Amino acid sequence: MSLESWTAILDNLESDIALAVSGGFPPSWAPPLDAGPLPVALEERARRVLDAQADAMDLLARMKHDAGTQLGALDAVSPGLGSSRPLLLDVRG
C-alpha cells in the first residue's frame, strides 16, 4: 500500500479512538489484508496512534469500573417499599 493508504488507515484509527472515548461506538475494525509494511515516514505517527489506543483503553476501563461502582451503590439503596412517606417534595407546584 502507499503512503496515502497508510495515512488513511491511521486517520480512521484516530477517528475511532476519538469516537470511543467520547461515548460513541466505533465500527468493528479488521486490518487490511493488503496493507504491506508501514512506510518509515509514518512510524512515529503509528506509535502515537498505538499510545492513544492504550490510553483510550485505560480510560474506558476506568469509566467501566466507575460505572460499576455507582451501580453497586444504587443497588445497595433500599427501594423504600411499603413506605407511606413521600419520596419527593414538589417545591414549585
Number of C-alpha atoms within 10 A of each C-alpha: 12 12 13 10 12 19 16 12 16 18 13 14 19 18 12 19 21 16 14 17 17 10 9 11 11 15 9 6 9 6 7 10 6 7 12 10 9 15 14 10 9 13 11 10 13 20 11 13 17 15 12 16 19 13 14 16 15 12 13 16 12 12 13 12 12 12 12 12 12 12 11 11 10 11 10 9 8 7 9 9 6 6 8 7 7 6 7 6 7 5 5 4 4
